[in-house]
Amino acid sequence: MTAPGEAARRKPARRPTIKDIARRAGVSESAVSFALNDRPGVSQETRARVRRVAEELGWQANSAARALSGERAGALGLVLARPAQTLGVESFFLQLVSGIQEVLSARQIALLFQVVEDLGTECALYRRWWAERRVDGVLVVDPRTEDPRPELLAALGLPAVVVGGPATPGPDPSEPAAGPAAAPAHPLLSTVWADDAKAMARVLDHLYGLGHRRIVHIAGLPGLAHTARRIRSLRTEADRRGLDHRQVHSVTTDYSDAEGAEATRRLLDAERPPTAIVYDNDVMAVAGASVAAERGIPVPGALSIVAWDDSALCRVTHPRLTALVRDTPGFGRLAAQELLAVLDGGPLRTVQGELPHLEARESTASPSPR
């Protein structure tokens, strides 16, 4: 019988080595190396026997050894530089990663995922991954209006795809292109992007058509490229309809329910509060609806609410929230496929994801006359 605590003191099982495979297969260690690395020098019969023994023993190539030999690491990297407290309740990144992982799993490629405090730490991590040859490429999320990452990654020679839009000022990706794939928005990296401008136009079309003229956009983090594009699109759409910028404007937050709720309170305390609020994610939209409920403000009778990202939260809240619906896992799959294409020698390019559609639910209606 195993004594108490004995199992905890046991040494971990030793990983099989090339020497173990050679002994079991009855060949030299060099023959094992040739067979496992698809190099000439052994017969097909020997190659098959070595691989069969390696599988029986549960042998896997050491990633560090592969890197030192110039082979691929078999992993891609993804870093999030956001406040950690904002990630636990937001479903977007979980869905994005699920789509990425679906593509990588089919190729038996690992995803190295890390959350960091700021952009400087993210850049330092890229340098370390590159020096240690930990990853073959990276997916760059949350592109900034002023972003050092594309030039850094290009200088390192670390393949990357920007997810969400251009990382540095340049041609607006919402401008019409020749097709779904065009020259890269940033000359150094491939880009997979979603058309935030047209999505915002769809939201404004809906609210304006209902009769709303006081519309506020509670946006996400300032400095993010997609935040800037949404704010710019709101202003453009307001100008196109002759709406006053004092009545149609954006305020920025950190995406959290706390800041979303606080921004809602400030807006509702104004002398002329908005009749409609557009929130940059589902969590803030639900928080805003709760603020309205605690103040006795009926939704949609006195306040219409739109969430940028649809989720289960939007569908179970009462009333159900009008939301932009998009295939976020599909967007993740598209990003992963593009990075694998770059690693396989494909050209740098810009690829557009599916345009979200607005699903009108019970949280939006014509404003009540005042």
Number of C-alpha atoms within 10 A of each C-alpha: 3 6 6 8 8 8 9 8 8 8 7 7 6 6 10 13 16 20 15 17 25 19 13 14 18 14 15 13 17 14 21 26 19 15 22 17 12 11 11 11 12 16 11 11 9 16 21 14 19 25 17 14 17 22 12 10 15 11 16 13 13 10 17 15 11 14 17 12 9 10 14 17 22 19 18 22 19 19 21 19 17 17 15 11 11 14 16 11 13 19 18 16 17 16 17 19 19 16 21 23 20 15 18 20 11 8 11 11 15 15 19 13 12 12 15 15 12 12 17 12 14 19 17 11 15 23 16 12 17 17 11 13 21 20 24 22 27 24 22 23 18 22 22 22 20 12 18 15 21 24 16 15 21 14 10 13 11 20 22 28 27 27 23 25 32 29 27 18 13 11 11 12 24 16 9 8 12 7 9 13 15 15 15 20 25 22 16 18 25 28 31 28 24 21 20 24 22 18 20 25 17 17 24 21 14 17 25 18 12 14 13 21 21 21 28 23 22 27 26 24 18 15 15 19 21 26 22 19 20 23 20 17 20 24 18 16 20 21 13 9 13 10 17 14 15 10 16 21 18 22 16 18 18 17 24 23 21 16 18 27 22 17 18 25 16 10 17 18 10 9 7 10 19 23 26 27 26 25 28 24 27 28 26 30 30 24 20 26 26 17 18 20 12 10 10 10 15 15 23 21 15 20 24 26 27 30 26 26 23 25 20 10 15 23 14 10 14 14 17 19 29 26 29 24 17 19 16 23 20 18 24 26 20 23 29 25 16 25 26 21 13 19 16 9 9 11 14 24 21 27 24 21 21 16 16 22 14 21 14 16 16 14 24 26 24 18 21 12 6 4
